[in-house]
Amino acid sequence: MATDTGRAGEAGALVGAAVRAARTRSGLSTRELAARAGISQPFLSQLERGLHAPSVNTLYRLAEALAVSPADLLPALPASPIRVVRAADRRLDALNERPETAYSRTARSSGAIAEIVEYVAEPGQDIDGWFWRDSDEALIVLEGRLRVEFEGEASVRLDPGDCLFHPGAARHRWARVDEDRLRVVLIVAGDR
């Protein structure tokens, strides 16, 4: 999510450094990576300097352009097996760069469960984008109705209370069934 405050915070600076390191390893210029990821070169430059943080959608596009997992671009996690993430400390991310996009709040950890992400999309907010990752995922719909489309597979409709488990590597995207408020909790497995 872009910020107007001049810095995206410590997490944004760490993401920017990871993007720069992955870009350098791949031998790409900022112009080449920006073109591959479908973002502007000035935005990428500011992201790498920690002045902006990427939306979730942009993080995935950068990972695909760099041939890495999106998790490879996120800050490293602490080693302790016990971790509390306070509500105020959960990272707020825009789902994409559109003005009326939905937002997510993420808590990251390590071990069997690596992330818990709460998505809230009010009526009219956008949730578009293709996603994938190396880790398995589970989700539960708390409010609203959701259709999950899998590339090359049939789509699945989920109503409130329904759960879905799937391999994260299966490219997928979410679509609204109606314009009601949508609340979804996504649980991401850690490395095995």
Backbone bond lengths (Angstrom), bond angles and torsions (degrees), N, CA, C in turn:
res aa  C-N    CA-C-N  psi(-1)  N-CA   C-N-CA  omega(-1)  CA-C   N-CA-C  phi
1 M - - - 1.435 - - 1.512 108.14 -
2 A 1.279 118.30 129.79 1.460 121.86 178.77 1.516 109.53 -70.69
3 T 1.312 115.76 145.80 1.459 119.53 178.13 1.511 109.26 -118.75
4 D 1.354 116.30 157.50 1.458 119.51 177.34 1.515 110.40 -102.67
5 T 1.306 117.98 -0.54 1.452 120.85 -172.09 1.514 113.24 -85.97
6 G 1.308 119.39 0.52 1.454 120.75 177.17 1.504 113.83 98.37
7 R 1.348 118.27 -30.29 1.458 120.63 176.50 1.513 108.43 -136.91
8 A 1.288 116.48 146.28 1.454 120.98 -179.18 1.513 111.31 -87.48
9 G 1.318 118.17 3.64 1.457 120.70 -179.11 1.515 110.78 92.33
10 E 1.332 114.68 175.63 1.461 120.83 -176.96 1.527 111.77 -61.08
11 A 1.343 116.99 -44.07 1.470 119.47 179.95 1.523 110.78 -62.54
12 G 1.344 117.47 -41.56 1.461 120.62 178.73 1.517 112.22 -63.10
13 A 1.336 116.20 -38.84 1.463 120.08 177.81 1.529 110.73 -65.07
14 L 1.332 116.91 -38.66 1.466 120.30 178.90 1.527 111.52 -68.23
15 V 1.348 116.73 -39.25 1.467 120.10 176.03 1.526 109.53 -63.47
16 G 1.326 116.76 -44.63 1.466 120.54 179.07 1.519 112.24 -59.41
17 A 1.339 116.61 -42.19 1.471 120.45 178.52 1.525 110.71 -65.08
18 A 1.340 117.21 -38.46 1.472 120.40 179.23 1.529 110.95 -66.86
19 V 1.330 116.54 -39.35 1.473 120.11 177.68 1.521 109.72 -64.34
20 R 1.329 116.91 -46.12 1.468 120.66 179.42 1.527 111.02 -60.33
21 A 1.346 117.57 -43.55 1.468 120.92 -179.74 1.528 110.85 -64.05
22 A 1.336 116.79 -43.40 1.474 119.95 179.55 1.524 110.82 -66.50
23 R 1.333 116.72 -38.05 1.469 120.25 178.37 1.520 110.57 -65.20
24 T 1.333 116.26 -42.73 1.469 120.89 179.78 1.527 110.41 -63.20
25 R 1.347 116.24 -44.26 1.480 120.11 178.50 1.525 111.38 -60.89
26 S 1.327 116.79 -35.14 1.467 120.02 -177.78 1.525 112.40 -81.98
27 G 1.340 117.64 -9.23 1.459 121.14 178.59 1.514 114.00 77.10
28 L 1.335 117.41 19.12 1.462 120.88 -178.99 1.523 110.71 -93.02
29 S 1.316 116.16 147.24 1.466 120.43 171.08 1.527 107.54 -82.98
30 T 1.323 116.39 166.99 1.466 118.57 177.41 1.526 110.32 -63.13
31 R 1.313 117.04 -36.62 1.468 120.57 178.93 1.534 110.69 -63.06
32 E 1.355 116.93 -44.13 1.468 119.92 -179.69 1.526 111.52 -65.20
33 L 1.335 116.92 -44.46 1.457 119.33 -179.46 1.529 110.72 -65.64
34 A 1.311 117.35 -42.82 1.465 120.67 179.08 1.526 110.37 -58.52
35 A 1.325 116.99 -44.26 1.469 120.60 179.41 1.517 111.20 -63.17
36 R 1.329 117.50 -44.00 1.474 120.85 179.82 1.529 111.98 -64.44
37 A 1.332 116.60 -35.58 1.470 121.09 -177.13 1.533 112.53 -88.92
38 G 1.332 117.15 -8.90 1.460 120.22 178.83 1.520 113.36 73.39
39 I 1.333 116.59 33.91 1.464 121.19 176.18 1.520 108.28 -125.80
40 S 1.320 116.62 168.79 1.465 119.01 -179.54 1.530 110.38 -79.93
41 Q 1.322 116.11 149.82 1.461 121.23 178.38 1.523 111.45 -63.95
42 P 1.359 119.75 -40.67 1.464 118.45 177.54 1.534 112.61 -62.44
43 F 1.349 117.63 -38.55 1.466 119.76 178.05 1.524 109.92 -63.73
44 L 1.342 117.64 -43.59 1.465 121.00 178.92 1.521 110.44 -60.64
45 S 1.311 117.15 -42.84 1.460 120.87 178.98 1.527 111.01 -60.92
46 Q 1.334 116.96 -43.93 1.462 120.34 178.20 1.527 111.43 -66.96
47 L 1.320 116.87 -37.38 1.462 121.39 177.11 1.527 110.15 -61.41
48 E 1.332 117.18 -46.77 1.464 121.04 -179.34 1.528 111.73 -64.13
49 R 1.329 118.05 -26.80 1.471 121.46 178.59 1.526 112.16 -89.29
50 G 1.346 117.52 1.42 1.459 120.60 177.92 1.510 114.31 80.66
51 L 1.330 118.02 16.18 1.461 121.07 179.79 1.523 111.91 -86.69
52 H 1.322 117.60 -21.81 1.465 123.54 177.98 1.520 108.05 -139.32
53 A 1.324 115.38 151.37 1.466 121.33 173.56 1.524 107.88 -109.02
54 P 1.324 118.24 144.35 1.462 119.80 -178.22 1.521 111.59 -76.90
55 S 1.326 116.40 152.25 1.462 120.40 169.71 1.530 107.64 -69.46
56 V 1.316 116.45 168.68 1.467 120.87 177.97 1.527 109.71 -59.20
57 N 1.335 116.42 -45.22 1.458 120.90 -179.00 1.526 111.32 -61.37
58 T 1.341 117.09 -43.42 1.462 121.18 179.23 1.523 110.94 -65.38
59 L 1.326 117.64 -38.81 1.464 121.05 177.44 1.530 110.22 -58.30
60 Y 1.325 117.03 -43.66 1.462 120.87 178.66 1.530 111.24 -66.42
61 R 1.340 117.51 -41.14 1.468 119.67 179.31 1.525 111.07 -65.81
62 L 1.342 117.03 -39.16 1.467 119.94 176.60 1.530 110.56 -63.90
63 A 1.331 116.81 -43.46 1.462 120.32 179.70 1.528 110.91 -60.78
64 E 1.338 116.19 -43.70 1.465 119.42 179.18 1.532 110.36 -63.53
65 A 1.322 117.20 -43.55 1.466 120.99 -179.40 1.527 111.40 -65.05
66 L 1.338 116.85 -29.65 1.472 121.34 -179.94 1.530 112.58 -93.79
67 A 1.334 117.56 -1.93 1.468 123.32 -178.68 1.531 111.16 57.69
68 V 1.343 115.73 44.11 1.460 121.67 175.61 1.523 108.01 -129.89
69 S 1.316 116.49 169.26 1.452 121.53 174.53 1.527 108.91 -78.15
70 P 1.343 118.69 145.75 1.465 119.13 175.51 1.528 112.04 -55.34
71 A 1.319 118.02 -33.69 1.475 121.39 179.05 1.526 111.43 -62.77
72 D 1.345 117.64 -27.01 1.469 120.90 179.17 1.530 111.87 -66.62
73 L 1.330 117.04 -17.96 1.461 121.09 -177.73 1.530 112.22 -98.55
74 L 1.332 116.67 -0.10 1.467 120.83 -179.69 1.517 110.45 -97.56
75 P 1.342 117.57 155.82 1.465 120.67 -179.50 1.522 112.41 -59.92
76 A 1.328 116.03 149.35 1.466 121.55 177.68 1.522 109.47 -65.47
77 L 1.309 115.14 152.26 1.458 121.50 -177.79 1.518 111.06 -97.05
78 P 1.339 117.48 152.77 1.465 119.55 177.09 1.522 111.22 -66.02
79 A 1.340 116.20 155.68 1.466 121.54 -174.45 1.522 113.65 -80.40
80 S 1.315 119.88 -19.36 1.462 122.04 -176.14 1.524 110.97 -63.34
81 P 1.343 117.73 138.24 1.467 120.29 179.54 1.535 111.98 -75.37
82 I 1.330 117.96 -12.96 1.455 121.57 179.32 1.517 107.98 -109.40
83 R 1.319 115.62 124.60 1.461 119.33 -176.51 1.510 109.57 -143.85
84 V 1.308 116.58 126.22 1.456 122.85 174.83 1.518 107.12 -109.29
85 V 1.311 115.99 130.12 1.457 121.02 175.04 1.523 106.62 -117.45
86 R 1.314 115.93 110.33 1.455 121.74 -178.97 1.529 110.07 -70.37
87 A 1.322 115.36 151.14 1.465 120.69 -177.61 1.526 111.39 -53.03
88 A 1.314 117.09 -41.93 1.468 120.76 -178.79 1.524 112.83 -68.40
89 D 1.334 117.65 -19.06 1.460 121.65 -177.85 1.524 113.49 -96.80
90 R 1.328 117.29 -4.40 1.462 118.99 178.08 1.513 108.84 -69.75
91 R 1.330 116.25 131.09 1.462 122.40 -175.50 1.528 110.43 -68.62
92 L 1.317 117.30 132.81 1.460 123.18 177.72 1.520 108.01 -99.35
93 D 1.337 116.29 124.71 1.461 121.34 -177.91 1.519 110.55 -129.15
94 A 1.324 116.63 140.30 1.460 121.70 170.91 1.522 107.84 -77.95
95 L 1.333 116.58 142.10 1.459 119.75 -179.10 1.522 111.86 -71.63
96 N 1.338 117.56 -36.28 1.464 121.78 174.87 1.522 108.14 -151.41
97 E 1.330 118.49 -173.22 1.460 121.68 -174.05 1.515 113.74 -89.48
98 R 1.322 118.70 -0.11 1.462 120.54 -179.08 1.530 109.75 -69.37
99 P 1.337 117.74 147.78 1.464 120.06 -176.31 1.526 113.40 -60.69
100 E 1.303 118.64 -35.37 1.464 122.18 -177.68 1.525 110.97 -104.31
101 T 1.315 116.42 52.78 1.452 120.03 -177.96 1.525 111.09 -93.59
102 A 1.309 115.16 156.32 1.459 121.24 174.50 1.528 108.88 -76.24
103 Y 1.314 115.98 163.02 1.455 121.75 179.49 1.508 110.39 -123.05
104 S 1.320 114.99 157.77 1.465 120.42 174.71 1.512 108.73 -127.98
105 R 1.322 115.54 154.53 1.463 122.66 171.95 1.513 106.27 -119.54
106 T 1.336 116.24 127.08 1.450 121.84 -172.61 1.517 111.07 -117.89
107 A 1.334 115.23 139.22 1.458 122.24 169.11 1.524 106.17 -121.33
108 R 1.336 117.23 125.29 1.461 121.26 -177.69 1.517 109.87 -109.22
109 S 1.318 115.02 148.55 1.457 121.71 177.58 1.516 107.96 -146.77
110 S 1.318 116.69 -161.28 1.459 120.91 175.94 1.515 107.54 -135.02
111 G 1.316 116.31 168.97 1.457 119.81 178.91 1.516 111.55 97.66
112 A 1.337 115.91 -149.92 1.456 121.34 -173.88 1.523 112.06 -63.60
113 I 1.328 117.68 -34.95 1.463 121.65 176.37 1.528 107.09 -116.33
114 A 1.323 115.83 117.54 1.465 119.96 -175.24 1.524 113.05 -93.41
115 E 1.331 116.85 -33.63 1.460 120.55 -176.83 1.517 110.30 -146.47
116 I 1.313 114.95 147.78 1.454 122.50 166.62 1.520 105.14 -127.59
117 V 1.324 115.87 122.05 1.456 121.36 -175.28 1.521 108.52 -122.59
118 E 1.315 116.89 126.48 1.456 121.68 175.36 1.520 108.15 -102.76
119 Y 1.323 116.23 122.17 1.462 122.28 177.03 1.523 108.59 -104.12
120 V 1.318 116.22 132.33 1.457 121.98 175.04 1.520 106.99 -128.34
121 A 1.326 115.84 121.82 1.463 121.31 178.19 1.520 107.93 -126.08
122 E 1.316 114.91 113.63 1.460 120.44 177.35 1.531 108.75 -76.18
123 P 1.342 117.86 162.74 1.470 119.61 177.51 1.526 110.94 -51.79
124 G 1.323 116.34 132.73 1.461 122.23 179.29 1.519 115.15 89.10
125 Q 1.330 118.15 -12.77 1.461 119.58 178.75 1.526 109.99 -82.60
126 D 1.322 115.64 144.65 1.454 123.72 -173.52 1.528 111.46 -85.21
127 I 1.344 116.99 142.67 1.467 121.47 175.93 1.528 111.18 -128.74
128 D 1.311 118.17 20.04 1.460 122.70 -172.78 1.526 112.40 -73.82
129 G 1.321 116.33 149.08 1.457 123.39 174.57 1.516 110.95 145.18
130 W 1.331 117.52 144.90 1.464 122.72 175.39 1.523 108.48 -90.82
131 F 1.333 117.10 135.64 1.458 122.11 -176.96 1.523 110.65 -131.45
132 W 1.316 116.27 155.10 1.453 124.22 175.80 1.517 107.55 -166.42
133 R 1.305 117.00 161.31 1.468 122.69 176.18 1.517 107.39 -162.24
134 D 1.323 117.34 170.55 1.457 121.29 179.95 1.529 112.23 -74.35
135 S 1.321 117.78 -28.47 1.459 122.25 -172.91 1.521 112.17 -89.71
136 D 1.340 115.76 152.06 1.458 121.03 175.93 1.521 110.13 -68.20
137 E 1.332 115.54 157.39 1.453 121.42 -177.93 1.519 110.58 -132.62
138 A 1.318 115.27 153.22 1.462 122.79 170.08 1.514 106.14 -136.88
139 L 1.319 116.50 146.60 1.449 118.81 176.46 1.514 109.82 -142.10
140 I 1.326 114.58 154.25 1.457 121.73 175.54 1.519 107.48 -132.76
141 V 1.325 115.05 134.67 1.458 120.81 177.86 1.526 107.32 -89.32
142 L 1.333 116.54 121.09 1.459 121.29 178.85 1.528 112.19 -93.29
143 E 1.333 116.02 -37.61 1.469 121.79 178.35 1.516 108.56 -141.77
144 G 1.324 117.06 147.63 1.448 122.09 175.72 1.524 111.77 83.25
145 R 1.316 114.52 -173.40 1.464 121.83 179.94 1.527 108.39 -129.28
146 L 1.318 114.81 140.38 1.458 120.95 -172.15 1.519 109.32 -133.30
147 R 1.331 116.08 140.93 1.460 121.14 170.64 1.521 106.94 -112.71
148 V 1.329 117.06 127.05 1.454 122.15 177.47 1.524 106.92 -105.13
149 E 1.322 115.78 119.76 1.464 121.81 179.92 1.519 108.43 -101.59
150 F 1.323 115.88 129.49 1.460 121.65 177.36 1.523 108.21 -108.54
151 E 1.325 116.10 134.99 1.464 120.59 -179.82 1.525 108.97 -61.85
152 G 1.332 116.59 122.71 1.456 121.60 178.34 1.515 114.68 77.72
153 E 1.324 118.41 6.41 1.466 122.90 -179.69 1.521 109.08 -130.15
154 A 1.327 115.82 169.96 1.460 120.66 175.55 1.530 109.66 -71.66
155 S 1.312 116.57 151.52 1.458 119.80 176.47 1.530 109.60 -82.56
156 V 1.334 115.81 161.51 1.453 122.64 -177.40 1.519 107.78 -124.80
157 R 1.330 117.70 131.38 1.465 121.94 175.65 1.522 108.44 -96.95
158 L 1.340 115.34 134.15 1.454 121.74 179.47 1.517 109.52 -123.15
159 D 1.330 115.86 132.02 1.458 123.17 176.38 1.521 108.88 -106.45
160 P 1.338 118.87 170.20 1.461 120.34 -179.55 1.531 112.39 -52.22
161 G 1.334 115.50 130.98 1.460 121.76 -178.83 1.514 114.07 92.38
162 D 1.346 118.06 -16.31 1.465 120.82 179.41 1.523 110.10 -73.19
163 C 1.346 115.45 145.10 1.468 122.85 177.75 1.517 109.15 -118.61
164 L 1.308 116.37 150.86 1.461 122.78 177.12 1.519 108.34 -135.94
165 F 1.322 117.05 133.53 1.460 123.54 174.03 1.518 106.87 -117.72
166 H 1.345 117.58 135.92 1.461 119.25 177.86 1.522 110.03 -159.92
167 P 1.340 115.99 157.47 1.468 118.69 174.51 1.522 109.15 -67.31
168 G 1.313 116.29 133.43 1.453 120.45 -179.33 1.514 112.88 -63.89
169 A 1.340 117.44 -25.92 1.460 121.07 -178.06 1.525 112.23 -70.64
170 A 1.341 117.93 -14.52 1.463 120.66 176.53 1.528 107.61 -74.62
171 R 1.339 116.01 113.54 1.474 118.88 -179.71 1.521 108.84 -59.53
172 H 1.326 115.25 131.75 1.457 119.61 -175.50 1.525 110.08 -148.89
173 R 1.314 114.86 160.64 1.461 120.24 173.49 1.519 108.35 -146.57
174 W 1.320 113.72 158.03 1.457 120.56 179.72 1.518 109.84 -102.10
175 A 1.330 115.51 147.91 1.461 121.56 174.75 1.528 107.94 -139.43
176 R 1.310 115.80 142.86 1.460 120.11 176.84 1.530 110.01 -70.66
177 V 1.329 116.49 144.90 1.456 121.15 171.30 1.527 108.74 -88.55
178 D 1.332 116.56 -34.21 1.461 122.24 177.01 1.531 107.85 -144.65
179 E 1.299 118.28 -172.13 1.473 120.92 -177.16 1.530 112.71 -99.87
180 D 1.334 117.90 17.88 1.462 120.50 177.31 1.526 110.10 -69.36
181 R 1.327 115.98 162.78 1.462 121.67 173.12 1.520 108.25 -58.18
182 L 1.323 116.45 139.74 1.462 121.84 -176.96 1.519 109.14 -122.32
183 R 1.336 117.10 127.61 1.462 122.45 173.85 1.514 107.79 -130.09
184 V 1.333 114.72 121.91 1.461 121.98 -177.57 1.520 108.03 -132.02
185 V 1.327 116.73 136.97 1.461 121.04 172.75 1.521 107.61 -109.54
186 L 1.334 115.78 125.21 1.462 123.57 179.49 1.511 107.86 -108.19
187 I 1.325 116.71 131.89 1.463 122.84 178.65 1.524 106.80 -116.75
188 V 1.329 116.18 125.80 1.468 121.66 -175.86 1.520 108.88 -112.10
189 A 1.320 116.01 128.55 1.460 121.41 179.16 1.528 110.31 -71.04
190 G 1.319 115.26 150.03 1.463 121.10 176.02 1.521 110.28 -86.53
191 D 1.321 115.89 -178.90 1.460 120.68 177.49 1.513 109.59 -66.19
192 R 1.315 115.29 143.49 1.463 119.67 179.57 1.493 110.79 -95.48
